[in-house]
Amino acid sequence: MSEPVKEVPTLDSLVADPARVFQLSPDVARLLLGGVSGLLPALIAQSVRDTGKTEAPATPERWLDVEQAAKIFNVTERWLKTHKHKLPHSKPSHKVILFPEEKLRKWFAAHKSN
């Protein structure tokens, strides 16, 4: 078996050759999964919208992994994992937790200690 790919390939290259996914390292796979998960709602909305209308495109929701959310909101990764049941989040797999940035920002603003 070959060494896992540690560089992040483009989505175009993975679409062209889906078997390359099995050559990715787990870290790269998680990174790509987090990125793609954040794009899915916007891609779905765009794919079904009426093309006859001229509307400004909706800003897609930005999804943060645990490490990103911890840095942005100045909390520990452990705190996020412990309190995830109180926070807006998505769990696309057993090991991956994603937080919608804007909803998490609103949650922290509403629960700010005075």
JOVEN-V166341 format. One record per backbone hydrogen bond with DSSP energy under -1.0 kcal/mol. CO is the residue of the C=O (numbers start at 1). NH is the residue of the N-H. E is the energy in kcal/mol with one decimal. If there is no record, write none. Layout:
CO/NH/E
CO/NH/E
This chain:
5/25/-2.6
10/14/-1.6
11/15/-2.7
12/16/-2.3
13/17/-1.5
17/20/-2.3
18/21/-1.7
19/22/-1.2
20/23/-2.0
21/24/-1.5
23/5/-5.5
25/29/-2.5
26/30/-2.4
27/31/-2.2
28/32/-2.6
29/33/-2.5
30/34/-2.6
31/35/-2.0
32/36/-3.0
33/37/-2.7
34/38/-1.5
36/40/-1.7
39/43/-2.7
40/44/-2.8
41/45/-2.4
42/46/-2.5
43/47/-2.2
44/48/-1.2
50/53/-1.1
62/101/-3.2
64/99/-2.8
65/69/-2.6
66/70/-2.4
67/71/-1.9
68/72/-2.6
69/73/-2.5
70/75/-1.7
76/80/-2.0
77/81/-2.3
78/82/-2.6
79/83/-2.4
83/86/-2.2
90/98/-3.1
98/90/-3.0
99/64/-3.1
100/104/-2.6
101/105/-2.6
102/106/-2.2
103/107/-2.1
104/108/-2.6
105/109/-2.1
106/110/-2.3
107/111/-1.5
